[in-house]
Amino acid sequence: MSQQPCIPVAVVMERVAAPNTGKAWAACEAWHFRVVDVLPDEGRFGHPPRKMYDDAETSRWLYPGLRVGLFADDCKADALNLASDRPVWFVSWRVDANDPSRVEITAVSLSSIETEPRLAAEDRVDNLPIEPELCAWLRQRPCLPPGRKSSPPGRWALPVSADIYTATRDTDGPLVAGAPRLTQARCELLQVIGIVDEHGEQRSIHIPAERPLTVFVDKRELVTLMTLGARPELLVLGYLRNQRLIADVSEVESVTVDWDVGAAAVRTHAGVHDIEAKTAHRIVTTGCGQGTVFGDVMSQLDGVVLPDAQSARIRQSTLHRMLETMRQQDSIHRKAGSVHGCALFRGAEMMCFVEDVGRHNAIDTIAGWMAMHGVGGGDKTFYTTGRLTSEMVMKAAQLGVPIIVSRNGVTAMGHELASRLGMTLFGRAANRHFLCYTGTERFDSEPEPQRAPVRVVAG
């Protein structure tokens, strides 16, 4: 499958104070909003929304860091839009529930079909005409020969890299200085198959996709990962980091994933120092979707320093809220099963959630996300649906995360390693149940009253 091209954009919203007619206006009726412009975003606007001007009655706000996928839906609604007499941007937005004087831009699209779920979620959708020059260029995109690039016209003439790579930020937040350029390769995560159940009934179900991704570093083949393919660029970065092949993402110039050939090409600025020696020693692991660990990574854990027990703690009520968040999380596992999920929490707030065919892939992807955004692990909690083996404990420690929660159990080596490093491990954690295996000094217990045993009396 080919990667989906995209255009980085920013949206300008205008806010006007509603006229005071003497009535008791609701907070949400005190302002009128409208979309004023859709601008090319070359990365100079930063990430958070910012005020452009404000005269007490009318103000304009810039919302950067958005992407418009090109020709993404099978119904070709975007192509029909561009071929119409009045092609438009579809800008979806909603009033901020906590601050009715602000809005949140939820999506920008060329496809009317993509607005349907937004409208179902009670978002508002505004239409804004597309500039004729840009519209003419967009109409030509599907007709370009494979591999040929074409730059947008006028003010939309972004750098060539913007045709394939993301803009200089990610929608998850601002990036660290020197962050590499990443493609945004996309592929189908689910597949529909026909089955026969125990009742002899034929029906269709979803199963997760699984595909090989061969990683090349500076044209040298490194490893083949079996992956779902949700965020392959971050998976590759996290893998390189967790294998200690790179110390910082600034060492990487770009990661290009092409699902047509099932390959990820990593280009570094100065090569990987002593890569032959680092990849010579292979350890076969218990990991799903990943079979080897390069080098003597375990020996490097002696240099891992985690925050002390007073600086990094977790309350039982916070743990319960985390588990409830995971219970309600929409997931591929809920639709199809057969995948592992991992999440990074700050308190009870989920910062990042990843699913993959193997738990190692999921934690590597989170490691890539943390590295791209400069997120430290000292005040975080790591959640996984997989068992806590020594490799999983090791990777969490490398990320600087002192507390791990698993829906599954723990192995003896995982327990030993966590004890040695002063980490807190929770296992068998679901609903309001859990077992704290190690690191009780970080845990603020809030015991629940035990239920009285139910006695069954024969009648």
C-alpha positions in Angstrom: 0.0 0.0 0.0 1.2 3.5 -0.7 1.6 6.1 2.0 -1.1 8.8 2.1 0.3 12.2 1.1 -0.8 15.2 3.2 -0.6 18.9 3.4 0.3 20.7 6.7 -2.2 23.5 7.4 -3.2 26.1 10.0 -6.7 27.5 10.5 -7.6 31.1 11.4 -10.8 31.4 13.4 -12.6 34.7 14.2 -14.5 35.2 17.5 -17.1 38.0 17.8 -18.8 39.0 21.0 -22.5 38.3 20.8 -24.8 41.5 21.1 -26.0 42.0 24.7 -29.8 42.3 24.4 -30.4 42.3 28.1 -31.3 38.6 28.1 -29.5 36.1 30.4 -27.1 34.7 27.8 -25.8 31.2 28.3 -22.0 31.1 28.4 -21.9 29.2 25.1 -24.0 32.0 23.4 -21.8 34.8 24.4 -19.6 34.4 21.3 -19.9 33.8 17.6 -17.2 31.9 15.7 -16.4 31.5 12.0 -13.6 30.1 10.0 -11.7 32.9 8.2 -8.8 31.1 6.4 -6.9 27.9 5.9 -3.1 28.6 5.6 -0.1 26.5 4.6 1.9 25.6 7.7 5.6 25.4 7.1 6.4 25.0 10.8 7.0 28.6 11.8 3.8 29.0 13.7 4.7 26.8 16.6 2.2 24.3 18.1 -0.3 25.8 20.5 -3.1 28.1 19.3 -2.2 31.8 19.5 -4.1 35.1 19.4 -3.4 37.2 16.3 -5.3 40.3 17.5 -8.1 41.3 19.9 -10.0 44.5 20.2 -12.3 43.3 23.0 -15.2 42.8 20.5 -13.5 40.8 17.7 -10.4 38.6 17.9 -8.7 36.2 15.6 -6.9 33.0 16.6 -4.4 30.8 14.7 -4.6 27.0 15.1 -1.5 25.4 13.6 -0.3 21.8 13.4 -3.1 20.3 11.3 -2.9 17.9 8.4 -5.1 17.4 5.4 -4.9 13.9 3.9 -5.1 13.8 0.1 -7.5 11.3 -1.5 -7.8 9.2 1.6 -11.3 7.7 1.3 -12.5 4.9 -1.0 -15.5 6.9 -2.2 -13.4 9.6 -3.8 -15.5 12.3 -2.1 -12.5 14.6 -2.1 -12.0 14.2 -5.8 -15.7 15.0 -6.3 -15.4 18.1 -4.2 -12.4 19.3 -6.2 -14.3 18.7 -9.5 -17.3 20.7 -8.3 -18.1 24.3 -9.2 -17.3 25.4 -5.7 -14.5 23.3 -4.1 -14.2 23.9 -0.4 -12.2 23.0 2.7 -14.3 21.2 5.4 -13.2 22.6 8.8 -14.6 20.7 11.8 -14.6 22.5 15.2 -16.3 22.6 18.6 -16.6 25.0 21.5 -14.2 24.2 24.3 -16.2 22.6 27.1 -14.1 24.2 29.8 -13.8 27.7 28.2 -16.7 28.8 25.9 -14.6 31.7 24.6 -12.3 29.2 22.9 -12.7 26.6 20.2 -10.9 23.3 19.3 -10.3 22.5 15.6 -11.0 18.8 15.3 -10.2 18.2 11.6 -9.6 19.8 8.2 -10.6 17.7 5.2 -11.3 17.8 1.5 -13.9 15.0 1.8 -17.5 15.5 2.9 -17.7 11.9 3.9 -15.0 12.5 6.5 -17.2 15.1 8.1 -20.0 12.7 8.8 -18.6 11.3 12.1 -17.7 14.8 13.2 -21.3 15.9 12.7 -22.4 12.8 14.5 -20.2 13.9 17.4 -22.0 17.3 17.4 -19.0 19.1 15.9 -19.7 22.1 13.7 -18.4 22.0 10.1 -17.7 25.2 8.2 -17.0 25.4 4.5 -14.3 27.7 3.1 -13.5 28.1 -0.7 -10.2 26.6 -1.9 -7.9 28.9 -3.8 -8.2 28.2 -7.6 -4.5 27.7 -8.1 -4.3 25.2 -5.3 -7.4 23.5 -6.4 -6.0 23.0 -10.0 -2.8 21.5 -8.5 -4.8 19.1 -6.2 -6.9 17.9 -9.2 -3.7 16.8 -10.9 -2.3 14.8 -8.0 -3.9 11.4 -8.8 -2.8 11.7 -12.4 0.9 12.1 -11.6 3.2 9.2 -12.7 4.4 7.1 -9.8 7.4 8.6 -7.9 7.0 12.0 -9.5 6.7 15.0 -7.2 5.0 18.3 -7.8 5.1 21.4 -5.7 1.9 23.3 -4.9 1.6 26.8 -6.3 1.8 30.3 -4.8 1.8 30.6 -1.0 1.3 26.8 -0.8 4.8 26.1 -2.3 6.1 24.2 0.7 9.5 22.6 0.9 9.8 19.4 -1.1 10.0 17.4 2.1 6.5 18.5 3.0 5.2 16.4 0.1 6.2 13.2 1.7 7.3 14.0 5.3 5.3 15.5 8.2 5.7 19.2 9.0 8.2 20.1 11.7 5.9 19.0 14.4 3.5 16.1 15.3 -0.1 16.5 16.2 0.7 15.0 19.6 2.6 18.1 20.6 5.8 20.1 19.9 8.9 18.2 18.8 12.4 18.3 20.3 15.1 20.3 18.6 16.7 18.4 15.8 13.9 15.9 15.5 14.2 13.7 12.3 11.8 14.0 9.4 9.2 11.2 9.4 6.9 9.9 6.8 3.3 9.2 7.7 2.9 5.8 6.1 -0.6 4.3 6.6 -2.0 0.8 6.0 -5.1 -1.2 6.9 -5.0 -2.4 10.5 -7.9 -4.8 10.3 -8.9 -7.5 7.8 -12.3 -9.1 7.3 -12.5 -12.8 7.0 -15.3 -15.4 6.9 -15.6 -18.0 9.7 -17.8 -20.8 10.8 -18.7 -20.8 14.5 -19.6 -23.6 16.9 -23.2 -23.4 15.9 -22.4 -23.9 12.2 -23.2 -20.3 11.3 -21.1 -18.5 8.7 -20.3 -14.9 9.5 -17.6 -12.2 9.0 -15.2 -11.0 11.6 -12.3 -8.7 11.9 -8.7 -9.9 12.6 -5.7 -7.7 13.0 -3.3 -7.3 10.1 0.3 -8.3 10.5 3.1 -7.4 8.1 6.9 -7.5 8.0 8.8 -4.3 8.1 12.5 -4.6 7.2 14.6 -1.8 8.8 17.6 -0.5 6.9 20.1 1.9 8.6 22.2 3.9 6.2 21.4 1.2 3.5 22.5 -1.6 5.9 19.8 -4.2 6.6 19.3 -4.4 10.4 16.2 -6.4 11.3 12.7 -7.4 10.2 9.9 -6.5 12.6 6.5 -8.1 12.4 4.0 -5.3 13.1 0.5 -4.1 12.9 1.8 -1.0 11.2 -0.1 1.7 13.1 2.9 4.1 13.7 5.9 2.5 12.0 8.2 5.5 12.0 7.9 5.8 15.8 8.3 2.1 16.2 11.6 2.2 14.2 12.9 5.2 16.3 12.0 3.5 19.6 13.6 0.2 18.5 16.9 1.9 17.6 16.8 3.8 20.9 15.9 0.8 23.1 18.6 -1.3 21.4 21.1 1.5 22.2 22.0 1.9 18.5 21.3 5.6 18.9 21.4 7.7 22.0 19.2 10.6 20.8 16.8 11.1 17.9 18.8 14.1 16.7 21.3 11.5 15.4 18.7 10.5 12.8 18.0 12.6 9.7 14.9 10.9 8.5 12.8 7.7 8.7 11.0 6.7 5.5 8.5 3.9 5.5 7.1 2.4 2.3 4.6 -0.3 2.7 4.7 -1.2 -1.0 8.1 -2.8 -0.3 7.7 -3.4 3.4 10.8 -1.4 4.3 11.9 1.4 6.6 14.9 3.4 5.5 16.7 5.2 8.3 19.2 7.8 7.3 21.5 9.1 10.1 23.7 12.2 10.1 27.0 10.5 10.9 26.3 6.8 10.9 25.9 4.4 13.9 29.1 4.1 15.7 30.5 0.6 15.8 27.3 -0.9 14.4 28.9 -4.2 13.6 30.0 -4.9 17.2 26.7 -3.6 18.6 24.6 -6.0 16.4 27.0 -9.0 16.6 25.6 -10.4 19.8 22.0 -11.5 19.5 19.8 -12.7 22.4 16.6 -14.6 21.5 13.8 -13.1 23.6 10.2 -14.0 24.5 8.9 -11.0 22.7 5.9 -11.1 20.4 6.7 -9.7 17.0 10.4 -9.2 17.9 12.9 -12.0 18.2 16.2 -10.6 19.2 17.9 -8.1 21.4 21.2 -6.7 20.1 24.2 -6.3 22.3 24.6 -6.8 26.1 21.9 -4.3 26.9 21.3 -5.8 30.3 24.8 -4.8 31.4 23.9 -1.1 30.7 21.2 -1.1 33.3 23.8 -0.4 36.0 23.7 3.2 34.8 19.9 3.5 35.0 18.9 6.0 37.7 15.3 6.2 38.6 13.6 8.9 40.8 13.4 8.0 44.5 10.3 6.8 46.2 9.3 10.2 47.5 9.5 11.8 44.0 7.6 9.1 42.0 4.6 7.7 43.7 1.1 6.4 42.8 -2.1 6.4 44.8 -4.5 3.5 44.7 -7.3 5.9 43.5 -5.0 7.0 40.6 -4.4 3.4 39.7 -8.2 2.8 39.7 -8.7 5.8 37.3 -6.0 4.5 35.0 -7.6 1.1 34.8 -11.0 2.6 34.1 -9.5 4.7 31.3 -8.0 1.6 29.8 -11.3 -0.3 30.2 -13.2 2.4 28.2 -10.4 2.9 25.6 -11.6 2.2 22.0 -9.2 -0.4 20.7 -8.4 -2.8 17.9 -8.3 -5.5 20.7 -12.0 -4.8 21.4 -12.8 -5.3 17.7 -10.5 -8.1 16.8 -8.4 -9.3 19.7 -5.0 -10.8 19.1 -3.0 -7.6 19.8 -1.2 -6.0 22.8 -1.7 -2.5 24.0 0.6 -0.2 25.9 0.0 3.3 27.3 1.9 6.1 29.0 0.2 7.9 31.9 1.0 11.1 33.8 -1.1 10.6 36.9 -4.5 9.4 35.6 -4.0 11.2 32.3 -3.2 9.0 29.3 -0.6 10.7 27.1 0.0 8.0 24.5 -1.7 4.7 23.6 -0.4 2.1 21.1 -1.5 -1.3 19.9 0.6 -3.8 18.0 0.9 -7.6 17.5 3.6 -7.7 20.1 4.0 -5.9 23.4 7.7 -5.1 22.5 6.6 -3.2 19.4 4.1 -1.2 21.4 6.6 -0.1 24.1 9.2 0.7 21.4 6.6 2.9 19.6 5.9 4.7 22.9 9.7 5.1 23.3 9.9 6.7 19.9 7.0 9.0 20.7 8.7 10.1 24.0 12.0 10.7 22.2 10.4 12.8 19.5 8.6 15.0 22.0 11.3 15.1 24.7 9.0 13.5 27.3 10.8 12.2 30.4 9.7 9.1 32.3 10.4 10.0 35.9 6.8 11.1 36.7 5.1 8.6 34.4 3.5 5.2 34.7 3.7 2.6 32.0 0.7 0.3 31.3 0.8 -2.9 29.3 -1.6 -5.7 28.5 1.3 -8.1 28.2 3.3 -10.0 30.8 6.1 -8.3 32.7 9.2 -10.2 31.5 12.7 -9.0 32.1 12.8 -7.4 28.7 9.7 -5.3 29.4 11.0 -4.2 32.8 14.4 -3.4 31.2 12.8 -1.2 28.4 10.6 0.7 30.9 13.7 1.3 33.0 15.6 2.6 30.0 12.8 5.1 29.5 13.2 6.2 33.1 9.7 5.0 34.1 9.7 3.7 37.7 6.1 2.3 37.8 4.6 -0.4 35.6 1.1 -1.7 35.5 0.1 -4.9 33.7 -3.2 -6.6 33.0 -1.1 -9.8 33.0 1.4 -11.3 35.5 5.2 -11.1 36.1 8.0 -13.6 35.5 10.8 -14.4 38.0 13.4 -12.5 36.1 11.1 -9.5 35.6 10.5 -9.5 39.4 14.2 -9.8 40.2 15.2 -7.0 37.8 12.5 -4.6 39.1 13.5 -5.3 42.7 17.1 -4.5 41.9 16.2 -1.3 40.2 13.7 -0.1 42.8 10.7 -0.2 40.4 7.1 -0.7 41.3 5.3 -3.5 39.5 1.5 -4.0 39.5 0.1 -7.2 37.8 -3.3 -8.8 37.3 -4.6 -5.3 37.2 -8.2 -4.9 35.9 -11.2 -3.1 37.2 -10.4 -2.5 40.9 -8.2 -5.6 41.3 -4.4 -5.7 41.3 -1.4 -7.3 42.9 1.6 -5.1 43.8 4.7 -7.4 43.3 7.5 -5.0 44.1 8.2 -1.4 45.1 5.5 -1.0 47.7 7.4 2.0 49.0 6.1 4.0 46.0 2.5 3.0 46.6 0.0 4.9 48.6 -2.5 2.2 49.5 -6.1 3.1 50.1 -7.5 -0.3 51.1 -11.1 -1.1 50.2 -13.2 -3.0 52.8 -13.2 -6.7 52.2 -16.6 -8.1 51.3 -18.0 -10.6 53.8 -18.1 -14.1 52.4 -21.4 -15.3 51.1 -22.8 -18.2 52.9 -25.0 -20.6 51.1 -27.6 -22.3 53.4 -29.3 -25.4 52.1 -33.1 -25.1 52.3 
